[in-house]
Amino acid sequence: MAEYSKQRGAGVVIEALAKRYGEVEALAPTDLTVQSGEFFSLIGPSGSGKSTLLGCIAGFVPPSAGRILVNGADIVAVPPYRRNIGMVFQNYSLFPHMSVAENIAFPLRMRKLPPGEIAGRVERILSVVRLPGMGDRAPSQLSGGQQQRVALARAAVYDPPLLLMDEPLGALDKNLREEMQYEIKQFHRAIGATVLYVTHDQEEAATMSDRIAILNHGRIEQAGEPRALYEQPRNAFVASFLGDANLFEVRRVDGAIADRIAVETSDGLRLVATHAPVTVARLVACIRPEAIRLGNDPERTGETNVIDGVVADVVHAAGSVRTRVSVGDRLVTVRAATQRNVTGWRVGEAVRMAWHPRDTLLIPKE
């Protein structure tokens, strides 16, 4: 991507921000800090509060309580058009009667910049989004990905220190969405603004973000770097929402021997972990699908978790094989990279699953 006149993004601090609609609490009192220049994603199921939080920051949703500090200044009472915040929507929101250049220039004309400066900025941002020479085209003459690039350009052309993106790739097909993820990351690096990004796609958030906040029922369950959230989830909801997880409810903790802890699950399985259990009444054991090895050969050194089952389903997709194994009344998911010329497992075949105690993570159920 072309170079752009970088600026330092805005630091954002949310303090006890809340939104109620009568008796309905759309957003519980929430605290959150986003660092200057960070790409920060908000994810969660429908109704979790992520779009409400973004709407409060944009000024479209008046909060019931709390403060929104952008570079130290509280903007709660500032009208949306004076917040100097860029916004990118899922449906692009381009003006069909304007050319690409006119769409991008619109916020600059509203700010009454000189025509010469407007033309220069439009030309530079078109290079940043890899659409040079396409300013005269109508939005209808562009592909979906190109239209989304125009929307990005229009949101950033006036140098806002903060960009809000609400499901900007939701209307694109899978291949184009993955291509645009790379484009947006490059765009973010080029302009240097802080980005707050809402998506329902956990993989998209993990691919693009410096940090992620996972919301549920109007509350932030956990925030952190994608790898930390995946490897150290705070509870069962976080573990199941970010990536695949096999969750076993723990009925009893039998105690520790050296650095290992034995537990019994609610369906009678005995598992071994190396992680010290947290001091809460209700625990679950979390095992990620890629940590489990399938095979009927003798156990490898250290693989003290061994469970027999029957293959229920095998799916080959995107360079990996997902196998679901029936163990009593439950299905356990196993994922491995596709290997050329290796015969896979067949549905109905007896199989043994094994994994190391370090891959049994004991976490609170709630």
N, C-alpha and C positions, 0 to 999 in steps of 0.2 A: 504493500500500500504506500501511497505517496506520503511524504512528510507533511505535517500540518503544524501550525503555530500552537504548540502545546501550552496548556495552562495547568495550574495545579487545581485538582478537583476539590470540592467542598467536603469538609468534615460534617457529619450529621449525627446529632445526639437526640434520641427520643427519650423523654422523661415522663413516666406514668401516663402515657397516652392511652386514652380509652374512648370507645364509641358505643353508645346504647341507642337502640330504637325501641322506646318504651321499655318493656320488660326484657327485651332481647339484648344480650350483651354480645355485640358483633366483635368487639375488641376489648379484652380485659386490660387493666392498667399494665402497660408494656414499657420496658426500658430496653434500649438498643443503641449501640454506638457503631457507626460506619466510618472507617478511616478515609482520609483524603485520598482520592485516586483509586479506591478499592472497587472491585467488581463483586457486588454483594447480592445474593439471590434469596428470595422468599419463596418457600415451597410449602405445600400442605394440601390436604384434600379440599374439595369444594366446601365453602362455608367456614373455612378455618380462620379467616380474617386477613389473609395476605393482601387481597385487593383493597380491603377497607384501609389497611395500614398505608398502602401506596396512595390511595385516594386522599387520605388525610394530609400526607406530605405534599401532594400536588395542589391541594386546596379545593378539590372537588367535594370532599366529605368533611364537614365541620366536626371536629372532635368534641366529645362530651367533657373531656378533662385532659390535662397534661400539656406538655410543651414539645415543640419541634424546633431544635436549634440547628441552623445551618451556618457554619463558620461562626458560631457563638451567638448569633442573633435569633431570637424567637420569631418565627414567621406565622404563628397560628392566626394572628389577626390581619395578616397581609393578604390581599386578594390574589387569586391565582395568577392573573396577568402581570402582577408586579413581583412575583417570586423569582423570576429569572431561572426557571427550571424547565429543561427540555422534557418532552413526553413523546413516547412512541407507543402506538396502539397496535392491536392485533390486525385490525382491518385497514391499516395504512392511513386512512382519512385524508387522502390526497384530493385536491380540487380537480374534478374531471375537465373543467373548462379552461384550466391553466396548463401551460407547458411544464415540463420537468423543471426548467430553470425558474419559471415564475412561481412554482410551488415552493422551491427552496428559498427563493428571495422573499417570500411573503412576510416572514417574521422580521426580516431586515427592513422592509418598507414600513411595517408597523412601527418600527423604532426610528423611522425617518433618517436612515443613514444616507449619505450621498450616493447617487447612482453609480459613480465610478467604484466606490468601495464595495457596493452591493455586487457588481459584476465580478470584481476580483475575488470576493469571498465565495460566490457561487462556483466560479471556475475551480478554485482550490478544493472545495469540499467535494465537487464532482470527481476530482482526481482521487481523493481519499477513499471514496466509495466505489472506485473503479468504473465510473460511468462518464469518462471524458468524451466530449463531442456529442452527448445525447441530450443536451439541454433543450433543444427545440422539439423534442418528441412529446407526444401526449402520454399521460399515464396509461391509457388503454393500449398503447403500442408496446408496452413493456411486459416482461414476464413477472410472475409473482415475486421472485427473488429480487428482481431489479426495482420493482415498486417499493419493496421493503427497504432497499438501499436508499431510495429517494426519501422515504420517511425518516430514516436515520440522518441523512444529510440535512433535512429541514430542521430536525430537532437540535442539531449541533452547530449549525452555521452561525449562530449568534454567540457562540462560546459560552453556553451555560456551564457553571461549575458542577451541576448535578443533572444527570439524565435518569428519568424513570421509564422503565420499559414494562408494559403489561401484556404478557403472553404474545410477544411480537412475532413468534414463529409458529403459532398455533394453527394458522390457516395453510401452512405449506406441507407438501408431501415429505416423507421421511428423508429421501436423499437430498432434497433441496434444503430441508431443515438442518441436516448435518453440515451441509456446505455453508449455510448462513451462520451457524454457530462459530465456525472458523472466521468468517467475515466480521462478525460482531466483535470477537476477541481482538482481531487486528485493528478494527475501528477504535476500540477502547484504548488500545496502546497508542494509537496515533493521536487521539485528541486529548488524552490525559484527564478527562472528567471522571468524577465518581459516578458509578452506575448502580442503581437499585433495580433489580430485575425480578419480575414475578413470572413463575412458570409452574405448570402442573407436572412437568416432565423431570423426574428426579435425575435421570442420566444427563439430560441437558444441563441442569444446574451443576452437577458434579464436574462436567466437562469444562464449563466456562468460568466458574466462580473462584474467587479467592477465599470467600467464606459463604456459608449458607445458614439461614435460620429456618427451622422446621416448625410450622405453626399447626395447632390443633385446637379446635373449640375456642378460638380467639386468643390463644396463649402461645408464647414461644416455648416449645418443649426443649429445644437445645439449639445452640448456635456454635459454629466453629468451622474449621477447614474441612473440606469434603472427606479427606482420608480419616481424620480424627472422628468425624461423625460415623463413618462406616465401621471403623475398628473399635471405637469406644462409645457406643450408643448409651444414652443415659437411661433409657427404659425400652420396653418392648415395642411401643409405638414407633419410636425413632428407628429401632433396628429393622422393623418390618417396612417402614416407609421408604428408607433410603437403601435401595437394593433388595435382593432376595435374602430371606432369612428363614432358617428352620428353628422354630421356637417350641421348646418343651416346657410345660409348666412343672415346676419343682414341687414335689410333695414333701420331701424330707432331705435334709442335709445330714449325711452320716458322720462327717468329721474329717479332719485332715491327717494325712500321713506324709511326713516330710513336706514337700511343697505341693502336694496333690490333695484334692478334695473330692470325695465321692458324694453323689446325690442320686436320689431316686425320683423319677418323673411321675406325673399323675397317671400315666398309662403303664407303669411298672418297669420302665427301662432304667438300668443303672448306668450312669455316665460319670466320667472323671474329668475334673477341671484343674488347672493350675492357678486360676485367678481366685483370690480370696473373696468369699461371698460378701455382699453388702449387708448391712444390719437392718434389713427390712423383712417383714413377715412373708411377703409374696414375691418369689423369685421365678425367673424363667431362665432356661439354658438356651443360648443362641449359638447356632452353628451355621456359618456361611456355606452355601452350596459348593464353592470352589475349594473348601478345606477338606472335603470328604473324598476319599479314594474308593473306587469300586474295584473289586477283584476277589477271586476265590483262592488266591495264593496265601501262604502263611503270613501272619501279621509282621509288619515291619517294626524295627526297633522304635519303641516309644508310642506306637499306635495302640493305646490301651482301650480306646473306645471302639468296640466292634459290635455291629448289629447285622443280623441276617434279615433279608426281605425278598420280595419278588418284584421284578421290573413291571411297572404299570404303564409307563409311557416313555417314549424317546422322541425328542425333537431336535433336529439339526437346523441351526440358524446362525448366520453371521459369524462363522468361524468357530462356533462352540456347539457342544452337545449338552442338552439339558435332559437328564434322566430322572424320572420320578419313581421312587421305590416304595412299595406298599409294605408297611410294618404294622401289622394288626389293623387298626381302624384309621391309621394316619398315613399320609404321604410325605416322604422325605425327598427334597429336591437336591440333586447333585449336578454340578456344572463343571465341564472340562473342555479344554481346547480340542478342536477337531484334529485328528491325526490321520494323515494319508495312509491308505492301505492297511488300516487297523479295523478289524471287524468289530462292530458295536454290539451292544447288548440287545437282546430280543425281548419283546413283551412276553411276560409269563415265565421268564427265566429266573431261577434262584440266584441271588447275588449277595455278596457280603460287603458291607460298608465299614470303613475304618478311618479314624482321624486321631490326631494327637490331642492330649489334654489341654495344651495351650490354645487350641481352637474351640474349646467349650467356654463360652463367655457367660458368666452368671451376672444377670442384671435385674433391676426391679421390674416387676410386671407393670406397675403404673408409676 
